[in-house]
Amino acid sequence: MKTPDAGLSAIDLFAGAGGLSLGIKMSGINVVAALDNSVEAIETHAVNFPETLHIVDDARRVPYKSFKRIDIVAGGPPCQPFSVSGKQLGEQDARDLVPLFIRTLQEIKPSAFIMENVAGLATERFRPYLLRQADAMRSLGYQVKMTVLDAADYGVPQRRERLFVVGTRGGIDFEFPEPTHGPGRRKRHMTVIDALSNCPTDEPNTAKVVYAKNPIIRKQWNAGMLLNGKGRPLDLDQPSFTIPATAGGNRTHIIDVDDTLRRYHAHLLAGGSPRTGIVAGARRITVRESARIQTFPDWFVFTGARSKQYSQIGNAVPPMLAAAVAAALARALRTA
C-alpha cells in the first residue's frame, strides 16, 4: 500500500466497513473522515482506519460546510432504490441519497468526487434520472464522466459490475483506468481458487447445503437453483459470482471441491430424479473467504456479529477496484 500523500485528502460518505476508503488509501490519498449510519460498520472502519475521523449519523443531518480543504468527496449512496433485487422505486424511495451527495459537493466544494452505485442506476429505467443528477453536478462546475466497470477486469476474483461517476473541475482531465485483466489483456481474470489459496482458517459457516425439492435447471451447471436458498456453487476456475450483502445464511455462496453439484446437474439434465437432504462435501464460504473474494487483505478486521460481518463485506466496494479508479483520479489531480 502506498503511503498516503499529505497533499491529497478525501472524505468517504456512506463509508460502510471501508472498501472504498481502503482503495482510496491504497492510491496514496488520506481518508480524513468517514460517515455512516451503521454503528457496526463504523466500528469496523475505525479499527482499520484509526487515524480517520468517524461519524455515526444520518447523512442528511451532517453539516458538511465544517469540512474544509477536502480534495475529494467519495461515497456510494444507498443502492436499494436502483437494485434489480429490490422494488426499484428510484427517486421515490426515501433511501435515494444521490441528491444529498450533490449537496455535499455544494457545501464542501472539493476539487473532485467519486460516486459509485449499482449498475442498475445506469439502466434504461433509471438513466434519465442519472443524467439529471449528472447535469446538477455539472451546474456546480464539474466535468462529469461515468461508466460501469466490472471488478473482474481490474484484478478482483469476482464478477461485480458497479457504476462510477467521477467529477473534476478547474480544467482537470480524468480518464477511467483501462481494464488490466481478462481475455486479450495483460493478465488473466483472477479466479476463486486464486483468491482462496492459503486463506486463513476461519469460523465455519454452519448454514447447511441442501438439495432443492423442485430444482430449477439452467444450461450452466451453477446458474440454476439446485439448492435451497440463493447461495450459488462457485466454479473454482472462474471469478466468483457477486458476493451479496445478504450472505451469512443460505444466501451464502458454496464451495464444492468434489464437484458433486456439477455431476448432479448432469444427472438432472439426463432425466434423473431430484435428490433430497444435505449435499455431502459442500459448504458455505466463510467471512474471511468472502473478504478474500472482495480483495480485502487478511489484516483487515471485521467486527460485530458474523451476520453483520458478511453484510459489511457484501456491501463494500472491492478495494482493488476502488484503488484503480482512485489512483487514476489521484494522477489527474497531481499532474494538473
C-alpha atoms as one frame of an Amber mdcrd trajectory, in Angstrom:
protein
   0.000   0.000   0.000   1.276   3.460  -0.850   1.980   5.925   1.925  -0.841
   8.478   1.861   0.110  11.754   0.201  -0.325  14.577   2.702  -1.260  16.795
  -0.226  -4.469  14.931  -1.115  -7.380  14.249   1.220 -10.790  12.612   0.936
 -13.987  12.188   2.903 -15.915   8.922   2.490 -19.687   9.267   2.768 -21.793
   6.119   3.336 -18.423   4.536   4.171 -19.580   1.169   5.471 -16.729  -1.097
   6.521 -14.291   0.748   4.292 -13.889  -0.875   0.873 -13.872   2.462  -0.932
 -11.783   4.039   1.818  -9.191   1.290   1.541  -8.975   1.685  -2.229  -8.530
   5.445  -1.814  -5.819   4.913   0.795  -4.111   2.322  -1.436  -3.815   5.045
  -4.080  -1.948   7.292  -1.633  -4.769   9.597  -0.545  -5.583  10.415   3.081
  -9.103   9.478   4.181  -9.622  12.179   6.795 -13.261  11.437   7.651 -15.759
   8.606   7.211 -19.505   8.727   7.746 -22.145   6.009   8.024 -25.347   5.425
   9.983 -24.367   1.834  10.856 -22.684   1.527  14.239 -21.280  -1.912  13.338
 -19.820  -0.749  10.036 -18.192   2.321  11.558 -16.730   0.173  14.347 -15.072
  -1.965  11.671 -13.923   1.143   9.804 -12.462   2.652  12.979 -10.433  -0.465
  13.793  -8.844  -0.419  10.348  -8.540   3.362   9.900  -7.682   4.640  13.397
  -6.328   7.929  12.035  -9.670   8.818  10.391 -12.435  10.906  11.984 -15.515
   8.687  12.295 -19.089   9.946  12.345 -22.116   7.761  13.055 -25.160   9.706
  11.945 -27.850  10.102   9.336 -26.032  11.626   6.361 -28.836  14.165   5.944
 -28.058  15.772   9.313 -24.321  16.333   8.921 -23.106  19.966   8.480 -20.743
  19.392   5.550 -19.615  23.014   5.465 -17.485  22.188   8.511 -15.167  20.136
   6.278 -12.655  22.499   4.729  -9.948  21.966   2.131 -11.067  18.448   1.200
  -9.796  17.434  -2.236 -12.137  14.510  -2.923 -15.661  13.669  -1.819 -16.257
   9.929  -2.264 -19.149   7.669  -1.477 -21.748   5.177  -2.548 -25.269   6.403
  -1.768 -27.648   3.583  -0.768 -28.169   1.321  -3.763 -31.518  -0.237  -2.800
 -33.618   2.280  -4.814 -31.918   1.121  -8.025 -31.014  -2.520  -7.353 -32.606
  -5.220  -9.503 -33.052  -7.267  -6.324 -35.270  -4.582  -4.759 -38.506  -2.778
  -5.609 -36.672  -0.302  -7.868 -38.572   2.743  -6.644 -35.738   5.032  -7.689
 -36.161   8.647  -6.632 -39.481   7.746  -4.985 -37.544   5.684  -2.442 -36.732
   7.593   0.754 -33.310   5.935   0.710 -32.317   7.730  -2.501 -29.490   9.960
  -1.293 -27.913  10.857  -4.623 -29.267  14.433  -4.219 -27.628  14.536  -0.792
 -24.304  13.550  -2.364 -24.695  16.554  -4.675 -25.468  18.765  -1.679 -22.146
  17.752  -0.124 -20.399  18.943  -3.298 -22.126  22.307  -2.931 -21.071  22.634
   0.705 -17.551  21.142   0.674 -16.549  22.327  -2.830 -13.912  19.625  -3.424
 -11.643  19.551  -6.469 -13.085  16.165  -7.446 -15.527  13.441  -6.467 -16.095
   9.722  -6.872 -19.643   8.397  -6.599 -20.352   4.683  -7.020 -23.546   2.680
  -7.139 -25.127  -0.433  -8.598 -25.093  -0.823 -12.358 -28.902  -0.678 -12.216
 -28.712   3.098 -11.873 -27.289   3.227 -15.414 -30.001   1.066 -16.983 -32.681
   2.410 -19.310 -35.178   2.600 -16.456 -33.097   4.998 -14.352 -30.799   6.587
 -16.927 -32.939   9.761 -17.304 -32.685  10.255 -13.528 -28.929   9.612 -13.599
 -28.443  12.123 -16.413 -30.419  14.765 -14.475 -28.168  14.238 -11.459 -25.077
  14.458 -13.662 -26.379  17.769 -15.035 -26.786  19.018 -11.456 -23.144  18.105
 -10.833 -22.074  19.946 -13.986 -24.003  23.012 -12.848 -21.593  23.148  -9.893
 -18.651  23.435 -12.283 -17.633  19.786 -12.571 -16.642  17.910 -15.692 -18.505
  14.610 -15.197 -17.676  11.199 -16.598 -19.452   7.935 -15.835 -19.163   4.280
 -16.730 -19.964   0.786 -15.470 -16.882  -1.231 -14.520 -16.655  -4.985 -13.895
 -14.430  -5.656 -10.893 -13.084  -8.828 -12.539 -11.435  -6.674 -15.225  -9.305
  -4.969 -12.543  -7.906  -7.984 -10.715 -10.841  -8.775  -8.422 -11.716 -12.513
  -8.412 -15.407 -11.702  -8.719 -17.915 -10.650 -11.359 -19.295  -7.445  -9.893
 -20.489  -4.517 -12.002 -20.550  -1.071 -10.418 -21.388   2.347 -11.773 -18.757
   5.027 -11.168 -19.432   8.729 -11.643 -16.305  10.892 -11.379 -16.173  14.658
 -11.489 -13.288  17.141 -11.682 -13.146  20.884 -12.055 -10.609  23.582 -12.817
  -9.676  22.030 -16.153  -8.511  18.759 -14.595  -8.955  15.946 -17.113  -9.846
  12.483 -15.785  -9.973   9.222 -17.704 -11.182   5.912 -16.304  -8.431   3.297
 -15.995  -8.155   0.743 -18.767  -9.037  -2.850 -17.807  -5.982  -4.899 -16.838
  -7.397  -8.438 -16.589  -9.290 -10.728 -18.952  -9.070 -12.131 -22.478  -6.746
 -10.121 -24.710  -5.287  -8.161 -21.778  -2.007  -8.279 -19.890  -3.324 -10.596
 -17.188  -5.976 -13.301 -16.994  -9.028 -12.961 -14.777  -8.381 -13.962 -11.187
 -10.358 -16.998 -10.052 -11.953 -18.279  -6.874  -9.077 -20.716  -6.362  -6.610
 -17.825  -6.746  -8.487 -15.887  -4.096  -8.780 -18.718  -1.595  -5.254 -20.129
  -1.872  -3.750 -20.267   1.653  -6.743 -18.414   3.063  -6.533 -18.155   6.869
  -8.684 -20.594   8.803 -11.950 -19.021   9.897 -15.078 -19.961  11.815 -17.114
 -22.298   9.573 -20.446 -21.172   8.184 -22.992 -23.577   9.672 -25.777 -22.962
   7.114 -26.426 -26.354   5.537 -26.240 -27.009   1.802 -29.487 -28.824   0.977
 -30.883 -30.123  -2.321 -33.956 -28.231  -3.543 -37.181 -30.226  -3.670 -38.017
 -28.725  -7.077 -34.714 -27.745  -8.700 -34.585 -25.167 -11.469 -32.162 -26.291
 -14.157 -30.181 -23.994 -16.439 -27.688 -24.819 -19.185 -24.762 -23.788 -16.985
 -24.355 -26.162 -14.064 -24.238 -23.462 -11.378 -26.672 -20.967 -12.916 -29.950
 -22.542 -11.863 -31.355 -23.257  -8.420 -30.402 -26.788  -7.478 -30.318 -25.981
  -3.770 -32.399 -24.361  -1.071 -31.610 -20.685  -0.702 -29.987 -18.224  -3.082
 -26.342 -19.049  -2.422 -24.745 -20.437  -5.584 -21.990 -23.021  -6.042 -18.798
 -21.356  -7.258 -16.726 -22.532 -10.193 -13.249 -22.547  -8.653 -11.615 -21.866
 -12.032 -13.636 -18.699 -12.741 -14.256 -15.383 -10.973 -16.899 -15.651  -8.259
 -20.479 -14.542  -8.556 -21.120 -11.230  -6.784 -20.770 -11.510  -3.013 -24.186
 -10.364  -1.685 -24.861  -8.233   1.366 -27.485 -10.824   2.366 -24.895 -13.590
   2.836 -24.440 -15.354   6.154 -27.205 -17.966   5.936 -28.463 -19.914   2.928
 -27.740 -16.972   0.603 -24.005 -17.551   1.092 -22.102 -18.935  -1.908 -20.876
 -22.513  -1.852 -17.597 -24.372  -2.219 -17.966 -27.895  -3.645 -14.451 -29.272
  -4.107 -15.726 -32.761  -5.001 -17.784 -31.420  -7.932 -20.870 -33.191  -6.563
 -23.169 -30.449  -7.832 -21.677 -30.381 -11.321 -22.318 -34.120 -11.595 -25.794
 -33.686 -10.110 -26.582 -31.090 -12.784 -25.588 -33.606 -15.484 -27.720 -36.213
 -13.727 -30.769 -33.917 -13.865 -30.167 -32.986 -17.498 -30.140 -36.697 -18.328
 -33.594 -37.069 -16.777 -32.535 -38.191 -13.307 -34.746 -37.660 -10.273 -34.120
 -34.809  -7.825 -32.253 -35.705  -4.658 -33.061 -34.738  -1.083 -31.065 -33.993
   2.018 -27.669 -32.434   2.635 -25.086 -32.268  -0.159 -22.083 -34.242   1.064
 -18.790 -32.323   0.872 -20.311 -28.946   0.031 -20.087 -25.957   2.397 -20.765
 -22.222   2.544 -17.836 -19.798   2.259 -16.542 -18.167   5.434 -16.282 -14.485
   6.310 -12.573 -14.457   5.516 -13.101 -16.228   2.201 -15.768 -13.669   1.316
 -13.313 -10.910   2.196 -10.628 -12.521   0.022 -13.017 -12.599  -2.949 -13.742
  -8.906  -2.359  -9.927  -8.243  -2.192  -9.848  -7.170   1.446  -6.376  -8.057
   2.804  -6.085 -10.633   5.576  -5.056  -7.984   8.108  -8.389  -6.177   7.656
 -10.537  -6.806  10.751 -14.335  -7.135  10.666 -16.229  -6.532  13.907 -19.700
  -7.367  15.185 -21.861 -10.466  14.786 -20.956 -12.839  11.965 -24.100 -11.896
  10.050 -23.067  -8.227  10.255 -19.576  -9.081   9.034 -20.962 -10.848   5.960
 -23.184  -7.826   5.335 -20.301  -5.375   5.688 -18.256  -7.350   3.154 -21.100
  -7.744   0.669 -21.989  -4.055   0.844 -18.434  -2.921   0.178 -16.775  -1.711
  -2.985 -13.958  -4.178  -3.773 -10.858  -2.298  -2.576  -8.819  -3.272  -5.634
 -11.479  -1.838  -7.967 -11.744   1.304  -5.850  -7.953   1.658  -5.916  -7.864
   1.538  -9.715 -10.353   4.411 -10.005  -8.869   6.432  -7.123  -5.319   6.067
  -8.481  -6.428   7.375 -11.887  -8.077  10.347 -10.192  -5.040  10.974  -7.993
  -2.789  11.068 -11.065  -5.091  13.589 -12.724  -5.128  15.820  -9.644  -1.359
  15.652  -9.130  -0.488  16.426 -12.740  -2.970  19.260 -13.206
